[in-house]
Structures are given as C-alpha cells and as structure tokens.
Amino acid sequence: MRKRPIATNDPHIQALARIVGEQAILYRKEDLMAYDCDGFTVHRHLPRAVVFPNSTEQVAAVVKYCHEHDLPFLARGAGTGLSGGAIPLNGEVVISLTRMKRLLHVDLENRRAVVEPGFVNLKLTNSVAHRGYYYAPDPSSQYCCTIGGNVAENAGGAHCLKYGVTTNHILGLEVVLPNGEVIEIGGNGVPDPPGYDLLGLLTGSEGTLGIVTKITVRLLKNPEAKQTVLAYFDEVEDASQTVSDIISAGIVPAALEMMDQTAIEAVEAAAFPVGHPKDIAALLLIEVDGISAGIDEQINDILTICRRHHVREVKVAQSEEERARWWANRKTGFGAMGAISPDYLVQDGVIPRSRLPEVLREIADISRKYGLRIANIFHAGDGNLHPLVLFDASKPGETERALAAGSECLKACAAVGGSITGEHGVGIEKKEEMRFIFTDEEILAQTAIRDVFNPKNLLNAGKLFPTPGRCVETKMPSTVK
Ligand SMILES: Cc1cc2nc3c(=O)[nH]c(=O)nc-3n(C[C@H](O)[C@H](O)[C@H](O)COP(=O)(O)OP(=O)(O)OC[C@H]3O[C@@H](n4cnc5c(N)ncnc54)[C@H](O)[C@@H]3O)c2cc1C
C-alpha cells in the first residue's frame, strides 16, 4: 500500500483519506490502473480513488460521504468477477474490502461462522477442516475470491449441484446501505423469519443494494465418504446423455462436471495436466459423497450408465491425491485457456439438462459462424454452461466478434427455456442480454426495488439492467453513465 503522504488538492480525496487514513487510499493514476477492471477485461475505466476501510464504521463513513457529495461508489472484493461488476464505469470511489478479512467467530455447535467480507472463500474451509467441517460453495476461484464477492454474485461452484449455491449457505448479513446507514438482516438460521426475505434479495444483488460488511454462514459436516469418477467419451452426445441419465436415475452427485476437447487441450497444456487423452470428445468428472454405506452402489450405477453410453474409459480415483489432482486440473480450467489463446471470454448460460446435446451443437455452429474457437467447461449436472470464446484482442474486430458470439450463445440458452447467467452475474457484460429473459415490465419491477435501496443510484450504477435509452431504465443521475 502507498506510503507517500497525500499530495492532491482534490478535497474529496483529502476527506476520504481522513476517514480511512492516508495509508489506506490510492488516487494516483499509476496506482489506480490495477483497479480499472475485474475478471471481465474487455472494459476498463479508472476509478476516482480506491479506499481500504478496516471496519464497518469506516465503510459507513465513506458511503455517507459519497452519498452526501453525489460521488458514485462501488464495493470490490478480490476483483475476480467475470461480468464486470467491480468495474468503475463512472469513475467511482472503489471501496475495497480486502483489509476486512477476519474470521470473527466459529460456532460449531450451531454449525455457523461469522466472517468479514474480504475473507477468502477457501480459507473458511481450511479454518474448520481439522474439526470436521467445511463451507460448501466452492467457486473455482475459491483460492482468492472473497465471501463478500460471493454473496454479491450468489456464487456457485462444482459442488453446488448437491449442496446449493451461496444463497443456501448465508444465514445473516450486516449491510451498509447506500446512504451510510447500517442494518442487519437475516434470521441467523430461523427457518421463516418475519418480514420480507431481505437476505434472499441482497444475496445476488451484485453490489447494487448495499455493501456487505459482515456475513454469517452455514458450515457443513464433512461427508463420511466420497468417491470420484473420471469418464472419457468419443462423442459429446454420449457424455451429455450420461449426465441426463445419472440425474434421471435419482442419483444426486456432489459434483458432475464436463469438459470438451478444446477445454481438455487447454488444461493439459497448463499448470496441472493429468494425462487426459487429447483425442476424446468430452470427459465427465463425477463425485458422489455421503455415508459410506450407499456410495459403492451409486458408483456402480454411474459406471453402468457410462458404459451404456459407450464410454471409452472410466476410472475411479484410487487415492485422495489422485482425486485432488483431477480437481486441480478441472478448477484451473478457465485460467488454462491462457495456454492456448491470448484472450478469452467466459460465458455463463443455463439450460435444462435434457437440451444439452442440441445447445452444444448450436454453440459449435456459433463457433464456426464467427470463426472463433469455443471451449466448453461446465457444471453439467445443473445445466450451467461455460462456453469460453477464444480470441485475440490485438486483431482488429476480434473482440467485437467474440462479444457477439458470446451473446449468441446466451440467446441459444434463453431460447430453450434457460437463463443468461447461472453464477457469474450480469454486471456490465450481460445487461443487454437481460432482455432475452425479462420483459420491460419485469425489468422495471427490479429497478424499482433497486431505487428503494439506492435512490440516487450512486452505488454501482450502470450494472445489471439494460442501458438507458436502449430499453426501460430511466433513473440515472447526471454523474452516471
Ligand atoms: C478463474 C475463475 C474461476 C471462477 N469460477 C467461478 C465459479 O466456479 N463459480 C462462480 O460463481 N464464480 C466463479 N468465478 C467468478 C468470481 O470468482 C465470483 O463471481 C466471485 O464471487 C467474485 O468474488 P470477488 O471477491 O472477486 O468479487 P469482485 O469481483 O471484487 O466483485 C464482484 C461483485 O460483487 C460486488 N461486491 C464485492 N464485495 C462486495 C461486498 N462486500 N458487498 C457488496 N457487494 C460486493 C462488487 O461490487 C461486484 O459487483 C470465477 C472467476 C475466475 C477468475
């Protein structure tokens, strides 16, 4: 962090520095450049300043100041978001929560923990694993993304098929509202707390309704046993049909992941190769967990279904080390694209599982139409597709082609009754695509809710809903794009 004394005449920077301390604010261009985008690198905008509060009181004071002086502002966790949610489109004051990273309380008797928003996802499981517990939502970015960012995006992960996404594991929140007031929401485990379900509303609101400063999460007991299967297929259709049949057979795997040939080429060229054959069309990584008694039976059923669909090779992990290698290979899948392409765009559509083969065929057609390779790595069990459009931003027109191809993939998902996002959020990236699934009236109903919490629309404006003038959104302050 910067050690130089404040050297600017900007009265807002000086006022913010008085709140968080001179060592906890960035405002020089060279320092701000690291905050001009998140994991969605297509758009870049410099913030006005980045502040690093270390308490709810400091967050509230910064927010109150911005509110009173009409300064746009937004929250930022680790900046791993893939839809541009943390990009300071309007020269926002970025409120980085990375200094608020304490594990405040662990209550194993009631299976819960309280964390600050900057606490990194994987550290939670690592903190309680020795006592036989874990935190279930496991985005592939879990080694660096924050729980505050997970709440804002309602993050998912490989093991969310059986255990549910972030919203199913959040019991309570402390939130700084856009005017600087602090509220607590949630029933801390009460099954049906009175009043509106604000916890459900805030979770997944993409940082547009408030800034989360404290989170009570559910902890789960480690499953007694788990087994992991790796299955290689010569035809994508066979792999897709296997996914469908496993779920139809009443088996609910903890995770059911799929990678196609291009994705396999990338992961084998990256940091954690495991020796997948490069000529297969698709692989499935399937994990079942629970009490020891039923696991062998479930594995046998899964092996039978794989064989019924002409699996080329199928194997069960023989050790925890082998299982961990398979997962490391899968979880670094997005980053692995860097091994085969200068740039890539991650899409995040959802489809009914039964439509998997036809949508994958359509994505292949889109790839041919735009002359761009598209890899597919995805949570097949819950129909959450991640087409990765590979492109080279240094080639004229290629970024625009990649964006158009990505948008068409989402249209294909929406057309079969699916959705434009399963876990990465809408952000900037998919705000126009909201029209694929919502009518104007439905979007207006949502912006009306936002306006109750965020009436000046200073908090994270220009995200989540279609651009003013191009659709229904009308309420934008003059300072905001
Ligand atoms: C390699 C890779 C793999 C990924 N895999 C997955 C995956 O499997 N599943 C998945 O769901 N996502 C995945 N993601 C996307 C991303 O990691 C998640 O969206 C994550 O939840 C973002 O957390 P963050 O701390 O980085 O948040 P940021 O990117 O900093 O912010 C994301 C949004 O949350 C808001 N926000 C952040 N903190 C707060 C807060 N305290 N209060 C209110 N709003 C806040 C921001 O304003 C922004 O709108 C992946 C990303 C990468 C780069």
The ligand as a Gaussian input file, in Angstrom:
#p B3LYP/6-31G(d) Opt

LIG

0 1
 C      -10.660000     -18.453000     -12.732000
 C      -12.022000     -18.066000     -12.232000
 C      -12.926000     -19.059000     -11.910000
 C      -14.202000     -18.720000     -11.453000
 N      -15.073000     -19.716000     -11.104000
 C      -16.281000     -19.394000     -10.600000
 C      -17.188000     -20.427000     -10.198000
 O      -16.907000     -21.624000     -10.273000
 N      -18.382000     -20.037000      -9.712000
 C      -18.729000     -18.723000      -9.577000
 O      -19.823000     -18.435000      -9.116000
 N      -17.897000     -17.741000      -9.971000
 C      -16.688000     -18.032000     -10.455000
 N      -15.828000     -17.035000     -10.830000
 C      -16.275000     -15.628000     -10.746000
 C      -15.895000     -14.891000      -9.416000
 O      -14.786000     -15.501000      -8.790000
 C      -17.079000     -14.850000      -8.475000
 O      -18.118000     -14.068000      -9.044000
 C      -16.784000     -14.291000      -7.080000
 O      -17.932000     -14.411000      -6.286000
 C      -16.331000     -12.830000      -7.097000
 O      -15.744000     -12.537000      -5.836000
 P      -14.724000     -11.326000      -5.681000
 O      -14.325000     -11.244000      -4.253000
 O      -13.611000     -11.456000      -6.634000
 O      -15.659000     -10.113000      -6.055000
 P      -15.401000      -8.870000      -7.029000
 O      -15.061000      -9.344000      -8.397000
 O      -14.452000      -7.939000      -6.392000
 O      -16.843000      -8.207000      -7.055000
 C      -17.910000      -8.856000      -7.688000
 C      -19.201000      -8.050000      -7.458000
 O      -19.519000      -8.091000      -6.081000
 C      -19.622000      -6.778000      -5.546000
 N      -19.076000      -6.854000      -4.195000
 C      -17.861000      -7.315000      -3.820000
 N      -17.758000      -7.293000      -2.489000
 C      -18.930000      -6.809000      -2.016000
 C      -19.446000      -6.532000      -0.721000
 N      -18.733000      -6.763000       0.385000
 N      -20.692000      -6.026000      -0.618000
 C      -21.456000      -5.780000      -1.708000
 N      -21.008000      -6.018000      -2.968000
 C      -19.773000      -6.526000      -3.103000
 C      -18.825000      -5.897000      -6.494000
 O      -19.300000      -4.565000      -6.478000
 C      -19.082000      -6.579000      -7.818000
 O      -20.312000      -6.153000      -8.346000
 C      -14.564000     -17.350000     -11.312000
 C      -13.640000     -16.361000     -11.634000
 C      -12.395000     -16.705000     -12.095000
 C      -11.422000     -15.607000     -12.427000

